[in-house]
Amino acid sequence: MASQDSSSFLHLSRPLAAALSATQTSTAPVNVIIQPQALFSILDHSLRRNAEQERVIGTLLGVRSEDGSEVEIRNCFAVGHNESQEQVEVDMDYHKEMLALHLKANPKEVLVGWYATSPELNTFSALIQNFYASQGDGTYPHPAIHLTLSTQPGKDIAINTYISAPVGVTADRASDSCLFLPVPHEIRYQDAEKAGLETIASAKDSEDRNAPVYNDVFALEKAVQDTLDMIERVSNYVGQVIDGDIAPNNTLGRFLLSTLALAPKVSPADLERMFNTHIQDVLLVAYLANTIRTQIDLSNRLALHAFAKEEPKPTTTPATTTTAPASK
Amino acid sequence: MADKVATPPTGPLKGVRVDALVVMKITKHCASSHPTLVTGQLLGLEQDNYLHVTHSFAFPTVEAQPDNSFEGSDKTTSSNAAAPRAKSSAWYQTQMVDCLKLINVDANVVGWYQSANLGSFLNKDLVENQFFYQTNTTYNERTVVLVHDVAKSAQGSLGLRAFRLTKEFIAARKEDKFTSESLVKHKLTYQNILEEIPVTIHNSHLVTSFVHQLSTPPKPLPAPSLAHLLQQVHSQPSALPAPLYPNFDSLELAIDPFLEKTAENLLESIETHHTELNNTQYHQRQLAREQAKIAAWQVKRKAENVSRAATKQELLPEDEWQKLFKLPQEPSRLESLLNSRQIEQYAKQTDGFAATVSAKMFGVYGGLQAEM
């Protein structure tokens, strides 16, 4: 629980005045879902900050569930700002312009909050938070999400999400103070992003931080290799349990048993038949596709040849190899 | 960084290095509006003949007109596909680039991206857009198009490919003539319209550390919580966070939807090919007919001249046929070229798919047989 005012007030989340309470209809905890794209964007922005800047901020975009209890952060963009001991300056025109541009390309993604690349919450955080949660340009009537992501060298990248409650003794003070309430968050990615993330993750151990984009056969080989590794791990564990090196775990055993039971039982005749029909389908389509390719190649060569005849030198077309489907 | 000028072109592009952020941005944008075609801009810079793509943004999609719902979707797709070279999005592009420049993004256009579905991206729009980019003077000539295949990525391996138009095609397109003659002249075949450039993925240091952090759990799980975890697996298997890696989608055995779709696409392309063939044949017949007419006219004129010469009359000019007859224009071969390339693409894709799928099937067969 982080409140920025270090003076000896008692901070309570309570409605101050009618006007203020109206700006924050709900301070109920929300569940925040972060898509990796937004995180990568923030990390990139953090790398591109000006040398003297401690932290950078930006606007979070995303979608809200209908009852407002779940917020999915899907996108974000950076906003320039200047911070000194006494004051903070956020480029609001820039924020508005970018928001408009983003809305044009992605009308579904609306303003949900803002991010900062330092774990610290201070008075300026409260000011900015109040701006993002305000009526009109802000997220009103929904609470604005504040996401902090620390990018300090040598430490883990810590992600925290907050919503805020109004706090302060007078209406004047309320504008530059608020109570940040931590809310749970999770990183969730979609199926379509899995392949991309996998490729990104495959580069994590390479020294130059590069990874080639694999083709299908390589991907298959890798997946088979990974599966073999996992089987190896499990059989090692089972072997150790049998040898008595590790205390057996009933739940784990049951889980393994039910996994093994998942293997389908088919009669050899059925298996043979299913296998043959399927493999024939695949090979036939591949064969036909290759025949078509040869035909197309032939027709193109003929067309060119007919015209090239008059010329002294025939055109040279790169030789193509047409591979017949491998018959195994 | 923002005003860093790309090094002057010294050799052919050796590769495209795409930042993790751009990969995520593209996959998310393409997948969220699948199967509608979407496009966007790529920003970055060039270094040592490698194109570094470090940022991207989406182009606005065109909303379907509510009143003509029949043509709506079709129209949207075609106008979306043309967005990168459309005048209306030029404003958007400059605005966005200007804005991004302020936050230290490499504000240098290095190309554009588009989504595709099972390799169906070779069409006139792609070629025209890329031609626009490669010949536009405001951009660097060295631009690429990244094609993200959404359906292929869903199968387990990231379908991201980079293309550029070849010099041959640019030369032919500059003359804007795609007759057989010009194809021969430029040595342009369907195989050398586009050249593919190898793509690599690049992570920043922060992303690397972040990915490491994601894949290593904070502390090893003690035994009781393992049991608890397993209980969770039983009650709701989807609730468990799936690891980033490895990804077992490529072990999927369902082959029918993919085969069906590819075969369908292939048939469609063949149909187009057939239409193009008919057009060419029609043109050939027309040409033959006209040429026969001209020959007949020339014979007639010659006979006339002979008789005129006999009667000492003035000879009639023999090249007057050029004014009287007009040879039909040869239809553009561009469409059929692209279509051929598309068919080749489908065929190769099927080939690759057959290879992996038969390997998987033999694996399953072997595994099940060994059990019996």
Interface residues (C-beta under 8 A of the other chain):
Chain A: Q35 P36 Q37 L39 F40 S41 L43 D44 H45 S46 L47 R48 R49 N50 R74 N75 A78 V79 G80 D91 Y94 E97 M98 L101 K104 A105 N106 T151 D156 I157 E186 I187 Q190 D191 A192 E193 K194 A195 G196 L197 E198 T199 I200 A201 S202 A203 K204 R209 N210 A211 P212 V213 Y214 N215 D216 V217 F218 A219 L220 K222 A223 V224 D226 T227 A247 N249 N250 T251 L252 F255 A263 P264 V266 P268 L271 F275 H278 I279 D281 V282 L283 V285 A286 A289 N290 I292 R293 I296 D297 S299 N300 A303 L304 A306 F307 A308 E311 T315 T316 T317 P318 T320 T323 P325 A326 K328
Chain B: M1 R17 D19 A20 L21 V23 M24 K25 T27 K28 C30 A31 H34 G40 T54 H55 F57 A58 F59 P60 T61 Y92 Q95 M96 C99 L102 I103 N104 V105 V150 S153 A154 Q155 G156 S157 L158 G159 L160 R161 S180 E181 L183 V184 K187 T189 Y190 Q191 N192 P198 V199 T200 I201 H202 N203 S204 H205 L206 V207 T208 S209 F210 V211 H212 Q213 L214 S215 A223 L226 A227 L230 Q231 V233 H234 P241 L244 Y245 P246 N247 F248 D249 S250 L251 I255 L259 T262 A263 L266 I270 H273 L277 T280 R333 S340 I343 E344 Y346 A347 K348 T350 D351 G352 F353 A354 A355 T356 V357 S358 A359 K360 M361 F362 G363 V364 Y365 L368 Q369 E371 M372
